C-alpha cells in the first residue's frame, strides 16, 4: 500500500510538471506571442527538467523514492510558507505606503492651490485620456520607442512617436502636462525643423523630453530663450530611451539638420540598465555595428504611424491580457520567484555593458563630428542622491563612466558640480521636493547650466 502511495505521488509530480510546462507555453507563446522567449526559457528548462527527474524517479527503488519525495515536498511546503509571508508583508507595506502617500498628497494639494490658486488635478491617467479625447480627438498618450524593445518580429524599429498630436505626458507638478508633438513626435514646436541652423540638438530620455511639464518649461524651450531668432533647438528625447535608442535617433535625424552642438544628456539612474535591454535588439545593434546604417525613419512616417496606432489598440487590451488572478500568482509563487529566481537570472550592468556603452559613445561622437557638430555629454545625477544624501562615487558606475568620457576625450558637463552643489537646496528643483522628474525651475536651471558651459 505504501509503495503504491509513493508511486502515485511521483505520478502527481509528473502531472504537475506537465501542467507547469503547458502554462509556460501559454504565457510565452500565446500571451506574449513569442516576444519574451529569453525570459521564459529558464521556466521551459525548469519544467522539462522536473518532468525528466520525476520520470527517472519512477525507476529507482522505493527507499530513494520516499526520501526524494520527502525532501521535495518539504522544500515546496517551505516555499509556500515564504510566499504567504511575502503576501502578508506586501499587504501591510501597501497599506502603510497608501496612507503615507495620501498624507503627502494632501500637503501637495494645499501647497499647489495656495501657490497657483488653481485646483490640483487628481484625475488618473485613463480619466485624463477620456476627458481630453472628448475635447480633441487628436489626443494620445506618450507612446515611446522603448515600448517596442520586446517585439522581435518588427521589420523596422520606430525611433519616433505620434506626429502632430496632443500628447499627454503625466502629472507630477499638480497639473497634467500636455504638449503638441512635432512632425516626428518629439517635444518641439514643429517649425524648429525648418530652421537653417540648430544651435542645440538634445539627445536623452524623459528628463530631456521634459516629462511632466508643459512647454515652454522643458530644457529645450528654455534654451530657445537664449539663442538668435533664426536659430533653433531640437529636443529628440523620449521617456524610456537608453544609449542605443539614443544613438539610433541621432543617426536618423542629425543628417536632416545643420546642427552646431549635439548635447547628449545621460541620466545615471537608469541609462546603463536600459542599455541591457536595448542591446538584445538586433535592429538597434546595427547602429553600432554598421557604419552608415539607417532605417530611413524620417521617410517612413506612414509605416511607423500604423505601428503606433496598432500599439494604442494593444495597450487597451494589455492589462487584461497579461494580468493574472491572485490565486494563479500565489500558485506559481510569483513573489518568491521575484526575490530568488528572478534575481539570480537578472541581467546586471557589468564590464561588458560598459564596454558597449563606450562603443556607443565613440560612434555618437564620431558621427556628430562627421556632420560638423560639436559633441557634449551632460551627466545628470539621479535626484535620489540629494534626497537620501548618497555621495559615493561607486554608485551608478560613476567612476567607470567618467573614465570612459576621459578616454574618449568627450567634453563633459557634470550637473552635480556645475549646478546642484552650487545651490542651497537641490530639492527645490523637484516637484514638491519629492523624487520625480524636475519641476519648472529645475528644468530652467539645467538649461541655463548647459548654455553657460557650451561656448
C-alpha positions as CSV (number, residue, x, y, z in Angstrom):
1,X,0.0,0.0,0.0
2,X,2.8,2.3,1.0
3,X,4.6,1.6,-2.3
4,X,1.5,2.4,-4.3
5,X,1.1,5.7,-2.5
6,X,4.7,6.7,-3.1
7,X,4.3,5.8,-6.8
8,X,1.1,7.8,-7.1
9,X,2.9,10.8,-5.6
10,X,5.6,10.6,-8.3
11,X,2.8,10.5,-10.9
12,X,1.3,13.5,-9.3
13,X,4.5,15.4,-9.6
14,X,4.9,14.2,-13.2
15,X,1.4,15.6,-13.9
16,X,2.3,18.9,-12.2
17,X,5.4,19.2,-14.3
18,X,3.4,18.8,-17.5
19,X,0.9,21.4,-16.2
20,X,3.8,23.8,-15.5
21,X,5.2,23.3,-19.0
22,X,1.9,23.9,-20.6
23,X,1.4,27.1,-18.6
24,X,4.9,28.3,-19.6
25,X,4.0,27.6,-23.3
26,X,0.7,29.5,-22.8
27,X,2.3,32.6,-21.3
28,X,5.3,32.6,-23.6
29,X,3.7,31.8,-26.9
30,X,0.1,33.0,-26.6
31,X,0.1,35.8,-24.1
32,X,3.4,37.3,-25.1
33,X,3.3,35.9,-28.7
34,X,6.9,34.6,-28.5
35,X,8.4,38.0,-27.8
36,X,9.7,37.1,-24.4
37,X,11.4,33.8,-25.1
38,X,14.6,34.9,-23.3
39,X,12.6,35.5,-20.1
40,X,10.7,32.2,-20.3
41,X,13.5,29.9,-21.4
42,X,14.5,29.3,-17.8
43,X,11.0,28.2,-17.0
44,X,11.0,25.9,-20.0
45,X,14.2,24.4,-18.6
46,X,12.8,24.0,-15.1
47,X,9.5,22.3,-16.2
48,X,11.3,19.9,-18.7
49,X,14.0,19.1,-16.1
50,X,11.3,18.5,-13.5
51,X,9.4,16.1,-15.8
52,X,12.6,14.1,-16.6
53,X,13.6,14.0,-12.9
54,X,10.2,12.5,-11.8
55,X,10.2,10.2,-14.8
56,X,13.5,8.7,-13.7
57,X,12.4,8.6,-10.1
58,X,9.8,6.0,-11.1
59,X,12.6,3.5,-11.9
60,X,14.6,3.8,-8.7
61,X,14.0,1.8,-5.5
62,X,11.2,2.8,-3.1
63,X,13.6,3.9,-0.4
64,X,15.2,6.6,-2.7
65,X,11.7,7.5,-4.0
66,X,10.5,8.0,-0.4
67,X,13.4,10.2,0.7
68,X,13.4,12.2,-2.5
69,X,9.7,12.9,-2.2
70,X,10.1,13.9,1.4
71,X,12.9,16.4,0.6
72,X,10.9,17.8,-2.4
73,X,7.6,18.1,-0.5
74,X,9.3,19.8,2.4
75,X,11.0,22.2,0.1
76,X,7.8,23.1,-1.7
77,X,6.0,23.5,1.6
78,X,8.7,25.9,2.7
79,X,8.3,27.9,-0.5
80,X,4.6,28.3,0.0
81,X,5.1,29.4,3.6
82,X,7.5,32.0,2.3
83,X,5.0,33.1,-0.3
84,X,2.3,33.5,2.3
85,X,4.7,35.6,4.4
86,X,5.6,37.8,1.4
87,X,1.9,38.4,0.7
88,X,1.3,39.4,4.2
89,X,4.3,41.7,4.2
90,X,3.2,43.2,0.9
91,X,-0.3,43.8,2.1
92,X,0.9,45.7,5.2
93,X,3.5,47.6,3.2
94,X,0.9,48.7,0.6
95,X,-1.5,49.9,3.3
96,X,1.3,51.9,5.0
97,X,2.5,53.3,1.7
98,X,-1.0,54.3,0.7
99,X,-1.5,56.1,4.0
100,X,1.8,58.0,3.6
101,X,1.1,58.9,0.0
102,X,-2.4,60.2,1.0
103,X,-0.8,62.4,3.7
104,X,1.8,63.7,1.2
105,X,-0.9,64.3,-1.4
106,X,-2.9,66.4,1.0
107,X,0.2,68.6,1.6
108,X,0.9,68.8,-2.1
109,X,-2.7,69.9,-2.8
110,X,-2.5,72.7,-0.2
111,X,0.9,73.9,-1.5
112,X,-0.2,73.8,-5.1
113,X,-3.6,75.5,-4.7
114,X,-2.1,78.2,-2.4
115,X,0.7,79.0,-4.8
116,X,-1.2,78.9,-8.1
117,X,-4.8,79.5,-7.0
118,X,-5.8,76.5,-9.2
119,X,-7.3,73.1,-8.4
120,X,-4.8,70.2,-8.2
121,X,-5.5,67.7,-10.9
122,X,-6.5,64.5,-9.1
123,X,-7.5,62.5,-12.2
124,X,-6.0,59.2,-13.0
125,X,-4.3,58.6,-16.4
126,X,-7.3,56.8,-18.0
127,X,-9.6,59.6,-16.8
128,X,-7.3,62.3,-18.3
129,X,-7.2,60.5,-21.7
130,X,-11.0,60.1,-21.7
131,X,-11.6,63.8,-20.8
132,X,-9.0,65.1,-23.3
133,X,-10.4,62.9,-26.1
134,X,-13.8,64.4,-25.6
135,X,-12.2,67.9,-26.1
136,X,-10.0,66.9,-29.0
137,X,-9.8,63.6,-30.8
138,X,-6.2,64.4,-31.9
139,X,-5.0,63.3,-28.4
140,X,-2.7,60.4,-27.5
141,X,-0.8,59.1,-24.6
142,X,3.0,59.3,-24.5
143,X,3.9,56.2,-26.7
144,X,7.7,55.7,-26.9
145,X,10.3,53.7,-28.9
146,X,11.2,51.6,-25.8
147,X,7.6,50.1,-26.0
148,X,8.9,48.0,-28.9
149,X,12.0,46.5,-27.3
150,X,10.3,43.2,-26.5
151,X,8.9,42.8,-30.1
152,X,11.4,40.7,-32.0
153,X,9.2,40.4,-35.1
154,X,9.4,44.0,-36.3
155,X,11.0,44.8,-39.6
156,X,11.5,48.4,-38.5
157,X,12.2,49.8,-35.1
158,X,10.2,53.0,-34.7
159,X,12.5,55.7,-33.4
160,X,9.8,58.4,-33.3
161,X,6.3,58.8,-31.9
162,X,2.9,60.1,-32.9
163,X,3.4,63.2,-35.2
164,X,1.4,66.4,-34.6
165,X,-0.6,65.0,-31.7
166,X,-1.7,66.5,-28.4
167,X,0.3,64.2,-26.2
168,X,-0.4,63.6,-22.5
169,X,2.8,63.4,-20.6
170,X,1.9,62.9,-16.9
171,X,1.2,64.8,-13.7
172,X,4.0,65.3,-11.1
173,X,3.6,69.0,-10.5
174,X,-0.1,69.2,-9.8
175,X,-1.3,69.6,-13.3
176,X,-1.4,67.2,-16.3
177,X,1.2,68.2,-18.8
178,X,0.0,68.1,-22.5
179,X,2.2,69.1,-25.4
180,X,1.7,69.3,-29.2
181,X,4.3,67.0,-30.8
182,X,6.2,67.9,-33.9
183,X,6.2,66.2,-37.3
184,X,8.2,63.2,-35.9
185,X,6.5,63.0,-32.5
186,X,9.2,64.8,-30.5
187,X,8.5,67.6,-28.0
188,X,9.2,70.7,-30.2
189,X,7.3,73.4,-32.0
190,X,7.2,71.9,-35.5
191,X,8.8,75.0,-37.2
192,X,12.1,74.2,-35.4
193,X,12.8,71.6,-38.1
194,X,12.7,74.4,-40.7
195,X,15.4,76.5,-39.1
196,X,18.6,76.9,-41.1
197,X,20.8,76.3,-38.1
198,X,20.2,74.2,-35.0
199,X,22.1,75.6,-32.1
200,X,21.4,72.7,-29.8
201,X,20.2,69.1,-30.6
202,X,19.3,67.4,-27.3
203,X,19.6,63.6,-27.1
204,X,18.3,61.8,-24.0
205,X,15.4,60.2,-22.1
206,X,12.4,61.6,-20.1
207,X,14.4,64.3,-18.4
208,X,15.4,65.6,-21.8
209,X,11.9,65.2,-23.2
210,X,10.6,67.4,-20.4
211,X,8.4,64.9,-18.7
212,X,5.5,66.3,-16.6
213,X,5.9,70.0,-17.5
214,X,4.1,71.9,-20.2
215,X,6.0,73.6,-23.0
216,X,7.8,76.1,-22.7
217,X,9.2,74.8,-19.4
218,X,11.3,71.9,-20.7
219,X,15.1,72.1,-21.2
220,X,14.8,72.7,-25.0
221,X,12.2,75.5,-24.6
222,X,14.4,77.3,-22.0
223,X,17.4,77.0,-24.4
224,X,15.4,78.7,-27.1
225,X,15.2,81.8,-25.0
226,X,18.9,82.1,-25.2
227,X,19.6,82.0,-29.0
228,X,19.0,84.1,-32.0
229,X,15.6,84.1,-33.7
230,X,17.0,82.4,-36.8
231,X,18.5,79.6,-34.8
232,X,16.7,76.5,-33.4
233,X,16.7,73.9,-30.7
234,X,15.7,70.3,-31.3
235,X,14.7,68.1,-28.4
236,X,15.0,64.5,-29.5
237,X,14.4,62.9,-26.1
238,X,11.8,60.3,-25.2
239,X,10.9,58.6,-21.9
240,X,12.5,55.2,-21.7
241,X,15.4,55.9,-24.0
242,X,18.7,54.3,-23.3
243,X,22.1,54.9,-25.0
244,X,21.4,52.6,-28.0
245,X,18.0,54.1,-28.9
246,X,19.5,57.5,-28.5
247,X,22.3,56.6,-30.9
248,X,19.7,55.4,-33.4
249,X,17.8,58.7,-33.1
250,X,21.0,60.7,-33.5
251,X,21.9,58.8,-36.7
252,X,18.4,59.1,-38.2
253,X,17.7,62.8,-37.5
254,X,21.0,64.7,-37.3
255,X,21.6,64.4,-41.1
256,X,18.3,66.4,-41.6
257,X,19.8,69.4,-39.9
258,X,22.7,71.8,-39.7
259,X,23.5,71.4,-36.1
260,X,26.2,73.2,-34.2
261,X,26.0,71.3,-30.9
262,X,24.9,67.8,-30.1
263,X,24.1,67.6,-26.4
264,X,23.8,64.0,-25.1
265,X,22.1,64.1,-21.7
266,X,22.9,61.0,-19.7
267,X,20.8,60.0,-16.7
268,X,22.9,57.9,-14.3
269,X,19.8,56.4,-12.6
270,X,18.8,54.0,-15.4
271,X,20.6,54.6,-18.7
272,X,23.0,51.6,-18.3
273,X,20.2,49.4,-17.2
274,X,18.2,50.5,-20.3
275,X,21.1,49.5,-22.4
276,X,21.0,45.9,-21.1
277,X,17.6,45.5,-22.7
278,X,18.3,47.6,-25.8
279,X,21.4,45.6,-26.8
280,X,19.2,42.5,-27.2
281,X,17.5,44.1,-30.2
282,X,19.1,43.2,-33.5
283,X,17.9,46.3,-35.4
284,X,19.3,48.7,-32.8
285,X,22.7,46.9,-32.7
286,X,23.1,47.8,-36.4
287,X,23.6,51.4,-35.5
288,X,26.8,50.4,-33.7
289,X,28.0,47.6,-36.0
290,X,27.3,49.1,-39.4
291,X,28.9,52.5,-40.0
292,X,26.4,54.0,-42.4
293,X,23.3,52.1,-41.1
294,X,20.0,53.8,-41.3
295,X,16.3,52.7,-41.3
296,X,15.5,55.9,-43.1
297,X,13.0,56.7,-40.4
298,X,12.0,60.2,-41.5
299,X,10.8,58.9,-44.8
300,X,8.8,56.0,-43.3
301,X,6.4,58.1,-41.2
302,X,3.3,56.4,-42.6
303,X,4.6,52.9,-41.8
304,X,5.6,53.9,-38.3
305,X,2.2,55.7,-37.7
306,X,0.5,52.4,-38.5
307,X,2.7,50.7,-35.9
308,X,1.9,53.3,-33.4
309,X,-1.9,53.1,-34.0
310,X,-1.6,49.3,-33.6
311,X,0.2,49.8,-30.3
312,X,-2.6,52.0,-29.0
313,X,-5.1,49.1,-29.5
314,X,-2.6,46.7,-27.9
315,X,-2.2,48.9,-24.9
316,X,-6.0,48.9,-24.4
317,X,-6.0,45.1,-24.1
318,X,-2.6,44.8,-22.5
319,X,-3.6,44.7,-18.8
320,X,-6.5,42.3,-19.4
321,X,-4.2,40.1,-21.5
322,X,-1.2,39.8,-19.1
323,X,-2.8,40.2,-15.7
324,X,-3.1,37.0,-13.6
325,X,-5.6,36.3,-10.9
326,X,-4.3,36.5,-7.3
327,X,-4.8,32.7,-7.0
328,X,-2.6,31.9,-10.0
329,X,0.0,34.4,-8.8
330,X,0.1,32.5,-5.5
331,X,0.2,29.1,-7.0
332,X,3.2,30.0,-9.3
333,X,5.0,31.6,-6.3
334,X,5.2,35.0,-8.0
335,X,6.6,36.9,-5.1
336,X,9.0,34.2,-4.0
337,X,10.4,33.9,-7.5
338,X,10.8,37.7,-7.7
339,X,13.3,37.7,-4.8
340,X,15.0,34.5,-5.7
341,X,15.0,33.0,-9.2
342,X,14.4,36.3,-10.9
343,X,17.3,37.9,-9.0
344,X,19.6,35.1,-10.0
345,X,18.8,35.5,-13.7
346,X,18.5,39.2,-13.6
347,X,20.8,41.0,-16.1
348,X,23.2,43.4,-14.4
349,X,25.4,46.2,-15.5
350,X,28.8,44.6,-15.9
351,X,32.1,45.4,-17.7
352,X,30.5,44.1,-21.0
353,X,27.7,46.7,-20.7
354,X,30.2,49.5,-20.0
355,X,32.4,48.4,-22.9
356,X,29.4,48.6,-25.2
357,X,28.4,51.9,-23.8
358,X,31.9,53.2,-24.6
359,X,31.5,51.9,-28.2
360,X,28.1,53.7,-28.5
361,X,29.6,57.0,-27.2
362,X,32.5,56.7,-29.6
363,X,30.2,56.1,-32.5
364,X,28.0,59.0,-31.5
365,X,30.9,61.4,-31.1
366,X,32.4,60.4,-34.4
367,X,29.1,60.6,-36.2
368,X,28.4,64.1,-34.8
369,X,31.8,65.4,-35.8
370,X,31.5,63.9,-39.3
371,X,28.4,66.1,-39.6
372,X,30.4,69.1,-38.4
373,X,28.7,69.2,-35.0
374,X,30.3,69.6,-31.6
375,X,29.6,66.7,-29.2
376,X,28.9,67.4,-25.5
377,X,28.0,64.9,-22.7
378,X,25.8,66.2,-19.9
379,X,26.0,63.9,-16.8
380,X,22.6,64.2,-15.0
381,X,22.8,63.0,-11.4
382,X,19.9,60.9,-10.0
383,X,17.9,63.1,-7.7
384,X,17.7,60.3,-5.2
385,X,21.3,61.2,-4.2
386,X,20.0,64.5,-2.8
387,X,17.0,63.0,-1.1
388,X,18.9,60.2,0.6
389,X,22.3,62.0,0.8
390,X,24.1,59.4,-1.4
391,X,27.6,60.7,-2.1
392,X,29.5,57.6,-3.1
393,X,31.2,57.8,-6.5
394,X,30.9,54.0,-6.7
395,X,27.2,54.3,-7.2
396,X,25.8,54.0,-10.7
397,X,29.3,53.2,-12.0
398,X,30.1,56.9,-11.9
399,X,33.9,56.4,-11.8
400,X,33.8,54.0,-14.7
401,X,31.6,56.3,-16.8
402,X,33.9,59.3,-16.2
403,X,36.9,57.2,-17.1
404,X,35.2,56.3,-20.4
405,X,34.5,60.0,-21.1
406,X,38.1,61.0,-20.3
407,X,39.4,58.2,-22.5
408,X,37.2,59.3,-25.5
409,X,38.1,63.0,-24.9
410,X,34.4,63.9,-24.7
411,X,33.6,67.4,-23.4
412,X,31.5,66.8,-20.3
413,X,29.2,68.9,-18.2
414,X,28.6,67.4,-14.7
415,X,25.3,68.9,-13.4
416,X,26.2,67.8,-9.9
417,X,29.3,70.0,-9.8
418,X,28.1,72.8,-12.1
419,X,24.6,73.2,-10.6
420,X,23.3,71.1,-7.8
421,X,26.2,71.6,-5.4
422,X,26.2,75.3,-6.1
423,X,22.6,75.9,-4.8
424,X,21.5,75.8,-1.2
425,X,18.9,73.0,-1.7
426,X,18.7,70.8,-4.8
427,X,15.3,69.5,-3.6
428,X,13.8,72.9,-4.5
429,X,14.2,71.7,-8.1
430,X,11.9,68.7,-7.6
431,X,8.1,68.6,-7.6
432,X,7.0,69.2,-4.0
433,X,10.6,68.3,-3.0
434,X,10.0,64.6,-3.8
435,X,11.7,62.0,-6.0
436,X,10.4,62.6,-9.6
437,X,11.4,64.4,-12.7
438,X,12.2,68.1,-12.3
439,X,9.8,71.0,-11.8
440,X,9.7,74.0,-14.0
441,X,12.5,75.7,-12.0
442,X,14.7,72.6,-12.2
443,X,14.5,72.3,-16.0
444,X,15.2,76.1,-16.3
445,X,18.3,75.9,-14.2
446,X,19.6,72.8,-16.1
447,X,19.1,74.6,-19.4
448,X,20.9,77.7,-18.0
449,X,23.8,75.5,-16.9
450,X,24.1,73.8,-20.3
451,X,24.0,77.2,-22.2
452,X,26.6,78.6,-19.8
453,X,29.0,75.7,-20.4
454,X,28.8,75.5,-24.1
455,X,30.7,78.3,-25.8
